[in-house]
Amino acid sequence: MRILVADDSETMSALVNDILTAEGHEV
């Protein structure tokens, strides 16, 4: 599991979506 820190929520959302997609979850 990667710990990712982003300054803005838009970037954070994109990172979270990438992680969820990588784990096989529908976004």
DRENDO-1510 file (C-alpha; in Angstrom, 1 decimal, always signed):
<recs>
REC; n; res; u; v; w
REC; 1; MET; +0.0; +0.0; +0.0 .
REC; 2; ARG; +1.3; +3.4; -1.0 .
REC; 3; ILE; +1.0; +6.4; +1.3 .
REC; 4; LEU; +0.3; +9.4; -0.9 .
REC; 5; VAL; +0.0; +13.0; +0.2 .
REC; 6; ALA; -1.4; +15.6; -2.1 .
REC; 7; ASP; -1.7; +19.3; -1.5 .
REC; 8; ASP; -5.0; +19.7; -3.3 .
REC; 9; SER; -8.1; +17.6; -3.0 .
REC; 10; GLU; -8.5; +17.2; -6.8 .
REC; 11; THR; -5.1; +15.5; -7.0 .
REC; 12; MET; -5.9; +13.5; -3.9 .
REC; 13; SER; -9.1; +12.2; -5.5 .
REC; 14; ALA; -7.2; +11.2; -8.7 .
REC; 15; LEU; -4.7; +9.3; -6.6 .
REC; 16; VAL; -7.4; +7.6; -4.6 .
REC; 17; ASN; -9.2; +6.6; -7.8 .
REC; 18; ASP; -6.0; +5.2; -9.2 .
REC; 19; ILE; -5.4; +3.1; -6.1 .
REC; 20; LEU; -9.0; +1.8; -6.0 .
REC; 21; THR; -8.9; +1.0; -9.7 .
REC; 22; ALA; -5.6; -0.8; -9.2 .
REC; 23; GLU; -7.2; -2.8; -6.5 .
REC; 24; GLY; -10.0; -3.8; -8.8 .
REC; 25; HIS; -12.8; -1.6; -7.3 .
REC; 26; GLU; -15.4; +0.2; -9.4 .
REC; 27; VAL; -15.1; +3.9; -9.0 .
</recs>
